Amino acid sequence: MKHRSKMVAVVSILALLASILTTASGSATAASKPHSASSPPKVVKIAWPEQVQSLDPDLTSEALPYDIMALMGGTLTTLSANGKSVEPGLASKWTASSNGLTWTFTLRKGLRFSNGQPLTATDVKATFDHQRSDKADPEIGDFSTWKQETVKSPTELLIELSAPQPSLPLILAAPYHIIFPAGSVANKSFYKDPISDGPFKLQSMSAGGTQEILVANADYYGAQPAIPQVEFLYVPSDNTRVIELRANQIQVAGELAPSDLKQLKSNGLVGQDAKQYGSYMIWMSDRKSPLSNVNVRKAISDSIDRAQINQIIWNGGNTPIGSLFPSTMPEYLNDIPTAYNVAAAKKLLKGTPCANGCTIPMQVRTGYPIEDEMATIIAQDVAPSGITIQIDSVDNAVQGTNLGDANFQMALNWLGLEVPDPISWLDLAVLSTGGIDSLFSGYKNATVNALVAKATSASGATEAGYIAQINAIFAKDLPYVPLVDYTTSLGLTKQVAPYVTLADDDVFVIASK
Amino acid sequence: MEGPRAPEASGLVKRSGYSTEPELGGVSTGPSASGSKRDRSAVHWLLRRLLQVPIVTACVLLIVFILLRVVPGNPAVTLLGVHATPSAVAALRHEMNLNVPLPDQLWLFVRNAATGNLGNSLVYNVPSTALIIPALGTTLMLTSGSVIIALFIGVPLGLLAGFTRSVAIDTSIRGIAVTFLAIPAFLIGFVLLLVAALKFHLAPAGGWGSTFLGDIQYVWLPAAALAAYLVPVVIRAVRQSTKQTLELEFIEATIARGVSTARLAVRHVLPNSLLPLIALIGMNVGGLLGGAVVIEAIFNLPGVGTVLVTAVNNRDFPVIQGTTVVVAVLVILVNLGADLLSFVIDPRIRDAE
């Protein structure tokens, strides 16, 4: 009897274990079978190596929160699919006064937030007032010429400027300028579950930002999305994202190593290199020797084999650049030599502090395999010219602090924008009064500052003329060294690939029905 | 007929000198002078160990607090990005109360922690406990799962290696143990993901469920990966202990009575071999939690390791401090529990104390 009850207990435990494993097996198998139909799925799961810190546009600068904001938030204007022009968003039209100091934005009729509440010009004004007054807002520079906004009617807003800002409609297309309800915009806790006005609305967000579920917003003014639910999941490991994609547990894997794409394609998946409005660079502090010497900076630039970097890391799929601007922006001008030329580098080094060799430390962020690989190639490339690059691995937070404190000589990093606005780029990249000291370099050029100020108020050919002059000065002074375009690699299942794209402005676009 | 093991069959009884008391069950048979003296020493021992908990926790807390302030990097920069202007960073630092003098910050943290308030996450603006507690559940499930798997695999193999007279079997088992010990956890994790999850669909390829049963579907594979660290330790301990037990006189007497090998192993050798495992597992909890950080990242589990790594990357001081304190207390308590259990059921330890 005792034996028998023991047997029964053992069998029961084994049966329970078997049923659990069978359930696990069943669910995994179900998930692993891709749908054969070409119709869009009901849900797309996007895995990203980032957690959403905040959906408050004033409290983030990361790609993933911007992706979510772009899907759930409405902006006055939007970027066209090819990123070349500005199109209506919440605003159906906009006009500038002849002197460029007053802009009138007219909202679409019948706009509603995702809770059904009407969206009016009052909400737009409140949102901009809040952003302009928040000193911690990293994008506060976008409002530097703003004087005030006036609500002319529920659908009409006037924006008065102290100086012309022709790029205003373009700037307002950025995902961090989404419009929130007037009564909530200043409330910090509102952003844990924000009401929105884009094609999607937030259904849930985990406390640590590891999972965000968006569902189609029935109150959206435009066409409904073809995929009604989008889930963003935090999956830190690159390899795990690839495995989950292959198992069809996720349908989009972001921020992959470019070398993963070949493997994906051989497994019947889709791999994409999406170029962004940004570029990888070696940021340099020009304040101290030897990098205060322009010839040393140029010698480093000449001795970097950008084509090799592109070949090894991106299998030739990226673009080596010798330009202040990335190749994805119209202002791109490849006027800095990009050919690997050690002889020219050695010639430049004559008479400099590095004439007989020198060692320069370069801070490289840990956890970014592409930057790690790039740093190794750069150090090997530059060595024959007599300059030893000492790679200092630091984490992102340490590098951020060191850059702000000018506690570095060289740092590998990238600069990118959400919208291809050349003025925003110049503010960050070469303006010594732009807030981050010409991309932390300490580079000060009064002529460049004056040209940026002129370009800010100009448009069309005049603006292009100023920017061309800035490009030329940049190539001559080379305060830091551009390398290649900033490119994001992602993998998709074949079923979702026709419906999900990563646009040049680094945000996901879900096709409409 | 099955029956309780006779006291004379226990090698422990003979060795520890408690020849008149059946001590192996851990219960004293009656009051005696030596018994009450032993009880008093047990209470002293317990009090001493309990007193260590707040002292060690306070030391951990202080060290973490100081280290965090020494290491460069601040949460305002990580939130706003490197392109944020210094004035924006300064404004956010002010909002986050990071400009408060350090002694005041420390006092505030200690005062709040004493009441169970570990502060609000600087990044997510939610109580740190809202991030740590659910994650702790995941990590506990992962580590306890790995202990169960390690025992399930390690004990039979250790017994077999201890029992066998075949050099080939013993060497093979020890070879497997050494190999597992040498392979990094992340590699085992990826191999399991590729083979068990992707190839044979035995488990989901990472992620986490939303119910207890659902969680088990997800946890067993990472638990198996984490167990790879503990299995060799268990094998070696059980093998060693088995060999020692087999050398004892009562075993020879039991064999002479014609007891089968299986019965000898299960009824007489195994209980003695399992005793050292309690302390061993207690000591390895810290290592398991360290391994869990890697395994959680590979299998995408929302555990304490994930919370801690993210908090460190973001310089989210309250969450780092809170997680460290919680993990430290957990390790101390598990060690204390293991010691207590060993103390209760192993008369040799009581005697030593």
Interface residues (C-beta under 8 A of the other chain):
Chain A: K2 I20 L21 T23 A24 S25 S27 A28 T29 A31 S32 Q51 Q53 S54 L59 T60 S61 E62 D134 K135 A136 D137 P138 I140 G141 K188 S189 K192 S206 A207 G208 G209 T210 L233 Y234 V235 P236 S237 N239 T240 I243 E244 R246 A247 Q249 G367 D395 N396 A397 V398 Q399 G400 T401 N402 L403 G404 N413 L415 L428 G435 I436 F440
Chain B: E2 V71 P72 G73 N74 P75 A76 V77 T78 L79 L80 G81 V82 H83 A84 T85 P86 S87 A88 V89 A91 L92 E95 V123 Y124 N125 V126 A130 L131 P134 A135 F190 L193 L194 A197 L198 H201 L202 A203 P204 A205 G206 G207 L213 I216 Q217 Y218 W220 A297 I298 F299 N300 P302 T306 V307 V309 T310 V312 N313 N314 R315
